[in-house]
């Protein structure tokens, strides 16, 4: 097996491992840092958590899967599952028969599955296994006969437009022209963590898709930190970039991270890493996001759900840069608003018929149901990114490292144990893939 493709950000806080979708949370941290983070959740009115034992019938449909991070359920009941790091797409029939329907000829990472009628829309990402750099990415379509065509070149769009190039990550509140601030920034461990402040770089790692009527496709790009919209003919535009995730550095946090006291009182902005995208019946776009830094004892659970207003729907005008075939440009961009925070590495998202959200929390080992607070008008928070205005999180299914959740009238489909057989498996099973596709029916 080739080395695991990662969702790396350009920089992270001192002493912390590079942020990846599948980087297990470290076991050691300064205890005060986590305590302070828990206090912040209470003060800012973060979500209320409940526990509920799932009483639905459980059926394991497939086992032995390597990194089944994405799934799509067809109207006939067949389920398509990506084995991302094996570069494969499998069809799992309702009776449990598993058949590989696509294998990438180059061994590239495959993911981002969605049904488009009888076809499958999916993403492919090429990664330099030596440097970890994502070098190419595409949105593709697979027909029932096995024919594959490329819808668009997503990496080319990112290279041409780089929508988050104006977003500043890291520290925003230092003045490099001030001698004291410059001296403090000079102590930042750049060699291990990248620059102390930087803007969005060119990187594309499309991780999830959602196909709208008439073939328009939303793409959550975990490398580019944005949500894109792709026309059936392959034209691309940016719907929204996700805002940076702030971390206030207090004395305990600085001590735990090995930072000098001059960093205390400043705020570090991590990249928000989108992992899944879904659209509610009212057109509101929901996006799960990792916080671009470790989720674990160091800083606490900081994953989010963002909402983008329904007014940014696919039916809007599609303006193009003159002479540029692939690009729709960063026109009509909308604000992504944080409606839920305090999640532990949310990687899968589904929307139920009643508007409830279902989230797979990878390192939380839970699939949870989220009921948004009454202050969320049309799916977004009235008060921006501060707090979650009464969202209630109910843990439904406890399972090791769930990666995906899909809602259907027949019940929930989830993937579980998705890191087994990889070097990232938190349970120590680094050799034998044992990912599962499970249906919890009614």
C-alpha positions, 0 to 999 in steps of 0.5 A: 500500500502506498503512503496515506494521502493527507489533507495537510495545511500549510502551517500549524501552531508550534509543537503540533503535528501537521493537520490532516484528515486522518491524523490521530489526536496526540495523547499528551497535552498541557491539561490546563489548555483543555480546561480553558477550552472547555470553559470557552465552550460554556461561556459562548453557549456551545451545543448541548450534548445528549446521548441516545442508544440507537435502537434501530436494527443493525446490518453490516453490509460489507467488511474488509474495506480500506479507508471507506471514507465516502458512500452514496446510496442509489434509489435501488438500495445499492450502495457505492463506497470509495476505498480512498487510499486503494483508489477504488469504488465498490458497489454493495448490493442490498444483500451484501454482495460487493463488486469493485466497479472502478479502480484508478489506473494510476492508483490515485486517491478516489473519493467524493461519491454522489449519485447523479441518476444512474451515474456516479460523480466522484473525485480523484486526487494525485499526491506526490508521495515524497513531498505530500503535495497534491499535484492534480485533482479532477471531478469525474463521472462513472456510468453504469457501463464503466465508462469514465469521463472527466467533468473538470480539472479542479486543480487547474481552477485552484491554480488559476483562482486560488479563492482563499489567497486573500485569507490570512492564516496564523497570527493576524494581530501582530505588527511586523513593523513594530520591533517588539512584535517582530522580535516575538515572531522571530521566535516562531518555530518556522522550520517545523510549522511553516510561517507564523502568518501566511495567506492561502496557498494553491492546494486542491484536495476535493473530498466530497460532492453533492449533485443537484438537479440537472447535474450541477455539483457542489464540491467541498475542497479540503485543500482549497478550503472552499466550496465550489460549484461545477456545471454539467459542462465543467465550468467552475466557480467558488460559492464560498471560502471557509473562514479561519478558525481562531485559537486564543493563546492564553498563558496555559496554551502557550506553555503547553505548546512551548511558545514564548510569553509574547504570544499570550493574548494573540489569536492564531487562525487555523485553516478550516478544512471542509470534509463533506457538503450537503444541501437541505430541502430549502437550498441551504448548503451545509459543510462539515469542517476540521479546524486545521489543527489537532482535535484532541487533548491539546486544544479540544474538539473544534470541528464545525458545521458551516451553513451557506445561505440558500440564495447562493443556489446553483440556478444563479448566473454563471459568469466566466473569465474571458477566454478561460474555459475551465474557470467560473471565477470567484464571483457571487461568493457568499459567507459561510457561517458557523452553526455548530462547533465543538465537534470531534473531527466531523468527516461525514454529513447528512441531512434528514427529511425534517432538516436534522443534521447527522454527523460522523465524528471520526475521532469522537467515535460517534455518529450524532444527530444535530438539531439546530437552535431556533435562532438559525434562520434559513440554516445560518447563525444570526451571530456569525461564528460566535457560538451555536445558538442552542444547537443540540447534539445527540450521540446516536451510534457509538462506533470506531472511527466513523467516516461517512453517514448517509440518510435515507428513508430506509435508515442511516448508512455509515462507514466505520473503522475507516482507518484500520489497515493504515498507519493512522489507525488509533487502535493499532491495526496498521496492516489489516483493513477492516472498514465496514459499511453498516445500515441502521434501519428502522 
